[in-house]
């Protein structure tokens, strides 16, 4: 049974998809959040300013952690539009829209147009997708590339496969150049799992997969050549505290298998096998409980007779979840890359609930979930007390709530009504986050606030020296003046006097006690906003959690 049974209801769906697209753009002017987002932004900025697109540099040092593709896309945006907050976020948001497009195309091939349109709407209103389009990292790129590759590889199963194989390999190669070869797990899991479970052995052993491997390696050549040129040709460079580090070995082994087995240069001491199972509960809101229901229903219906089912989405998502869960590297945003699979599964599940009696319990559960989301926002507003709410932002949020009321009283089909109600709630909640909460939260990111102040009060472009090594990437990204880095063992790396010095208050006090001639200019309230705690979120106790950073003018020599 089709989810949409009238032209009017399809118009409602198109309207909400348009609103969901706009919602994903609503955080693009919020300052880039550190540490990761600001780190990636500063790397791309250095590429453009130094006209060097092969070397990854962080705070003046060679950097070996992530591959190049997201930085190349961001650097291209900087080249075209200039270096701004919105031009940093634009490529990531566009790749989420690529994910939405290919979610539609895959769901339409597997099921029908109605399911495909619902899947797009579910994906674009999932909570962590909206977080990812505000706090851009590698995952938005990866989400679009993976689902695009899966779609084209699936189309390779037909007779007209050559063009699809080329496109699938291109997207897969870009995915590897975004996160490493483990990015192929959801792709191989989806296609391989589907073929093996449905016992399509002829296609499992088809030569075209070997051809795909060759094509993916060809696509990866720019990445491999860049790593070789920056690291393998320079064994004298110190990376991870040692010399003779191979960029190619790190790319193929240490950054992937080394993390999985916890034997690489970057280690984690603990991990929770259930981490992603409970992370999904909030990260895929308001659709998370429906996803669990969809998985249970899928296995009940298809476990005994697997050959007649579509296994792409379930095998691609669950294999990825399994690999992530047994690894000690567990961060919430990792799970975003399989949200397109989740969205298709939920849309198909909703399609199966083809009578009001089947849907009754879900209607109650999901409305409770939606109301809890609104209550959480109200509680956050009460305690956090951001002055950024304002009239216009309040009107936008109120408009989403009015839309909720209109949908509720409109005589549309029961499933459409509930889903559009949930979408209205997701829009209201995330308008609050992107227009009210995050803009206030980012005022406590002292590194970007200091950069804004320096840009305004440093018309002569006096160099800036930063002491917050390994963290304060937002200062480097946002400051228009040249930025240097204060390392006591590298006094020769400092600029000529005078210059501005930025660091924690303790670092400034140490310089003052050493007798360094200086003029204190400005202090900033600082908090590690990526690690929120209730005491900080409560306006009454926030002062107790804040640190202080300072900008000072140095006009005399720093003594070692």
N, C-alpha and C positions, 0 to 999 in steps of 0.2 A: 504493500500500500504506500502511495506517495505521501510524503510529509506535507506537501503543499497541494491543495486541491482546488485552488481558485486563483484567478489573475490578481485579485485584490490582495490576497495573502502573500503572493509572490512579491508584490510591490512593497508590502511591509518588510519582507525579508531583505530585499535590495536596499531599502532605507536603512535598516539596522546594520547591514554589512558596510554601507558607506559611513555610518556613524562610528562603527568599530575601527575602520581604517583611519578616520580622523583622530579617534582616541589614541591610536598608536603613535600619532605625530604630536600629541599634546604635551609630551615631556621633552621635546627636542631643544627647548631653550633653557631648560634647567641646567645649571652648571654641571660639568662632567664630574662624576663621583670617583673618588679615589678609594683604595689605591689602584685597582686594576684598570678601570676606565681611564683615569688620568695617565697611568703608565702607558697604555696603548696609544692614547692621543699624543703624548710627548714623543713616542717613537716615530709615529707618522709625521709629526711636525719636524723632527730632526731630519728625516728623509728628504722633505721638501726644501728646508733651509740649506742643507748641505749638498743638495742635488746628488744624493747617494741612496739608491733604492735597493742595494744589495746587502748593506751592513745594517744590522740591528744594534742600536746604541742606546744605552740608558745611563743618564747622569754622567756622560763622558766616558763610559766603559762599554766594552763589547758585551753583548747580552745574548745568551743562548737559553731559550726556554720554549717559546712558541714559534711556529712557522710564519711565513711572510704574508700570506694572502690577505688577511684582514687589514694589515698595515698598508699593503699596496692599494687596496680599495679606498682606504681612508686618505692616503696620500694623494690619490687621484682626485678625490673630492676636494682636498685642500688646494690642489693645483687649479682646479676649475673655479671654485667658489671662494677661495681664501681660507685662512685658518680661523675658524669660529667654533663655538659650541655646536651649533646646528649642523655645520658641514662635517663635523666629526660623527654626529649621530645619524646623519642622513643615509649613508650606505647600509648600516645595520638595519634600519627601519625598512629600507627597500628590499633587503634580503628576507625579512619577515613577510613582506608582501609576496615575494617569490614563493615562499613556503605556502602562503595561502592559495596562490594560483595553482601550485602543483598538488596541494591537498584536494582542491576542487577537481583537478583533472584525474587524479588517481581514484578518488571516491566515485566519480562519474563512470569511469571504466569498470570499477568493481561492482557498483550498485546502480544508482540512478542519479539524475540531476538534482532531485530534491535532497537526497542524502548528502550530495556533494556541497550544495549551498549551505545546509546546516553545518556541515563539517567546517567550512570556512568561518562561519560565524562563531562556532565553538572555539576554534583555534585563536581567533583574533580577540576574544574576550577572556581567554584563560589568564589567570592572575600573573603567572611568571612570564608569559609572553609580554604582557604589558610592563612588567618590571624590566625585562630585557630591552625593550625599546626606549626606556628611560635611561637605564644604566647599561650602555652598550659595551659588550665584551666580545668574545669570539663566538658565543653561542647563536646569536641571530644569523650570522653568516652560515654557520654549520647547519642550522635548522633548515634553511632554504636549500642548501646544496644537497643535503642528504635526501630529502623527500623528492627533489627533482631527479636525482640519480636513480632512486628506487622506481619512480614512475617510468623513466625511459628504459631501465633494465627490464621492467615488467613488459613493456611494449616490445622488447626484443624477443619475447616468446612467440610472437607472431611471425608471419612470413616476411613482412616488410620491416626488417630489423636493422639494416645497416646504419641508417641515419640515427635511429634511436640508440644504437650501440655507441656511436661517436659522441652523441650528446650525453649519454649516461656516463661514459668514461671521462668526459670533460668535467662534469659536475663532481664525479667521484674524486678525480685528481685534485680539483680545487678544495674539496673537503679535507683531503689528506694534507694539503698545503695550508689548512686552517688549524688543524688540531693533531695531525699525525696519523699514522696508519690505523690506529684504533677507530678512526672515524668511519672506516669501512665495516665495522661490526654491525651497525643497524642495517646497512645496505645488504651485506652478505647474509645477515640473519633473516631479513625479509624475503629476499629472492631464494636463497638456498633453503630456508626453512619451508617455504611454500612448495618448492619442487620436491623436496625429500618427503615431506609429510603426505603430499598427494601422490607420491611414488611415480613422478614423471622422470624416470631414470634416463630416458633418451635425451632430455634437455639438460639434466644434471651434468652429463658428460659431453655436452656439446662443445665443439672447438671454439665457439664465439667467446666463451669466458676466458680462454687463454689470450685471445685477441684483445679482450678488454683489459687484461693485466698489462699487456704491452702498451696499449694506448694510455692507460693511467700513468705508467712510468714516463711516457713521453710528455704528458701534461705536467708532470712533476719536475721536469728537467730544470726550469728556472729556479725552483727551490733548492734542488740539489747543488746546482752550480753556485748559487749564492752562499750556501753553507760551506761548500768546499773552499771558495775564495776567501771567506772571512776567517775560517778556523783551520781547516786541514792544511792550507798553504802557510799557516803561521803558527807553528807549534810553540813559538815563544810566548804567545798570549796566555795570560792567566785567566782561567774560567773555573768557577766553582772551587777556587783556592788552589788550583794546580795547573800545570802546563801540559802541553802536548795533548790537548783535548780535541777529539775529532767531532766536527759538527755533523757529519754524516752518520757516525755511530750513535750520537745522541739522538738524532732524528729517527733512525730506524729501530733503536733498541732502548736506550736509557730513558727517553722521554715517554715511552709507551710501556714496554715490558718491564723496564726498570721501576716505573711507578707501580705497575700492577703487582710485581713481586716485592716491591719496596726495597730494591737493591740499587737504585740509581742514585745520582748525586742529590736529588730532591726527595726527601723521605717524610713519611707520616708515621706517627707512633701508635695510632689507634684508628679503629673503624668500627662502625655499627652495621651489621648485615641487614638490619631492618630500616636503615636510615631513609632510603628512598621510598619505602612503602608508606611511612608516615609523612614524609616530605610532600608526596603527591596530594595528601589530604588538603593542604593549603595552597600548594603551588599550582594545582589545576582547578582551583575554585573558579566558578561555582559548579563545575562539572565533575569533580573528583569522585563523589559517591556514585554517580551514574557510570563512571568508568569502571569502578570495581564491580558494579552490577553487570556491565557489558562483558567483562572478562568471565565472570561466573556463568552467565548465560551462554557465552560462546562455547565453553568447554562442556557444559551440560548438553548442548545441542549437537556438537560436532565431534566429541572425543571418540565415540564408538564408530562413527562413520566419517573419518576425516577427509576422504577423497573428494567429497562434494562441496567442501567449504573453501573460503578464501583465507589463507594463512599468512599473508604478507604482513598485515598490521600486527597480529598477535605475536608472531615469531620475531619480527623486527624489534618490537618494543620490549618483549619479555627477555629476549637474549641480552639486549643492551642493559636492562635493569639488573639482570643476574651478574653480568661482568662488573658493572658499577658497584654492586652490593658486596661482592667479595673483595674488591679493592679497598685499600685504606684511604684512597683519595676520593672523598665524598663531599661535594659542595652542592647546594640546592640547584644552582643554575645548570648543572650538568644534564639534568633530566629534561630540560626544555627541548632538546634535539629530537625527542620521540613524541612530542606533543602532536604533530600532524597525524601520527598513527592513532594516538588516543582520540583525537577529534573524530576521525573516521569511525572508530569503534563505537563511540558514544552516539554519533548520528545514526549509525545502523541499528543500534540498540533501541533508540527512540522510535525508529521506524517500525520495529517489531512490536512495540506496545500499541497495537492497533484497535484497542477498545478502552473506553473510559474506566472500566473495572480494573484492567491491568495497570492503568496509569494512576489510579487513585492514591495509592500509598506513596508513589514517587512524587506526586504533586505536593503532598503534605511535607515530605522530607525536604524537597528542594526549596519550598517556600520558607521553611524554617532556616535552611542554610542561607538563603538570600537575606532574611531578616537579621540573622546573626552578623552578616557582613556589614549591614547598615548600622547595627548597634555598636560593633567594634569601631567603626569610623566615628560615631558620635562620642564614644568613650575617649578615643584618641584626641578628638577635638577638645573635649572637656579638660583633659589633663595637660595636653601639649600646649594649648592656647596659642596657635600661630596667628600673628596679626595679618598674615597673607590671605586670609579668607576674602575679605573685600566684597564690594557689591557685585562686580561683574563675575567673579569666580563663584560667588554664591548663586547668582542667577543661572549660570551654566549648570551647576549641580542641581539646582531646583528644577531646571528644564528636564533633566534626565528623570527626576522623580515624577514630574508631571507626565512624562512619556510612560512611566510605569503605570500610572493611574489610567491613562487613556487605553493602553493595551489591556488592562484588567477589565475594563467595561466594554471593550469591543467584542462583538460576537464572532470570534474566529474559532477555528478548530482547536480542541483542548490542548494538543501538544504544542501547536504554534503559540498559543497564548502563554503557556508556562515558560517556554524557552525564551520568548521575547520579554517576559517579565524578568527572568534571570539576567538577560542581556542588559535591560534597563538598569538593574541594580549594579551590574559590573561596570557600566558606564558611569553611573553616579559615584561609585566608590573610587574608581581610578581617576576620574576628574578631580576628586578631592586630593588624591595622592599627588598627581602631577601638577596641579595648579596651586595647591595650598600647602600640603605637608612637605613635599620634597624641597620646594623653594625656601621654606623656613629652615628645614634640616640642613641644607647646604650652606647656610650662613655660619654654621659651626665647623665647617671645613676650612680651617684657618689658612691653609696653603693657597686656596683659590681666592679667599677674601683678601689676603695680603697682596696677591698679584693684582687684583682689581685696584687696590689702594695705590700700589706702586705705579701702575700705569697712569693713574690720575695725577699723582704728585711727583712724577719723575720726568718732566718734559724734556730734559737734556739727555735722557737715556743712559744715566749712570749705571754701570754694570751692577748686577745683583749676585751676591755670594750666598749660597744656601747651605745650611749645616744639617738639614734633615735628610741625610743620605739614606736611601733605601725605602723612603716612604713619600716624601713631599713632592710627588710628581705633578700635582696640579699647579704648583708655583712655576715649574719649568714650562708647562704647557701654556699657561695664560700670560706670563710675563712677556712684554714686548721687548724689554731691554735684554742684552746678553746675560745669560745665567751661567755662573761658575759654581764649583762645588768645593766646600771647605773640608779638606782632609789634612790633618796635622802633619802627615808624612809626605805631603806634596805641596809645600809652600810656594813652589815655583809655578803652580797651576793657578794661582790667584791673579786677578787683574791689578793694574796700577791703581794707586790711591787717587781720589777717594772712591769708595764704592758702598753700596748698601749691603747690609748683612741681615739675613733672615734666619731665625732659628728659635728653638725653645727658649723660654726665659732663663732656664738654668745655663744654657750655652752662652747667652748674652751676659749673664752675671759672671760667669767664669772669665770672659774677656775683660769685663770691667775690673774685676779683682786683680787681673794681671796687669792692669794699668794701660790698656789699649785705649788710645784717644777715640772717643765716640760721642755721638749725640743720639739719644733715644728719641725715636720719632712716633711710633705707633705700636700699640699692643692689640692682640686679637684673642678672643675666646676660642678655645680649640677642644674638639672632641673627635674620637675615632668613630665616625658616623656609620661605618660598616659593621660595628659591633654594639648595637643598641642595648641599653639596659633600662629597666623601669625607672630607676632614679633619674636618669637623664630625660626620659619622656615626660616625667612629672615636672611641670613648670616650677612648683614650689621647692623641689629638691635639686633642680638642675645645676645650680651654681656649685654644689658640692662635687660634681663630676667633671667640671671643666678644668682644662689646663690653659696655659698662656703661651703664646708665641709673640715675638717682637721683630720689628724692623728698626734697625739703627743705622746711622751713617758712620762709617769708619773712615777716619782721616789720618790715622797713624798706623805704624806697622804692628802686626800681630806677632807676638813672641812665642816661640815653641816652648 
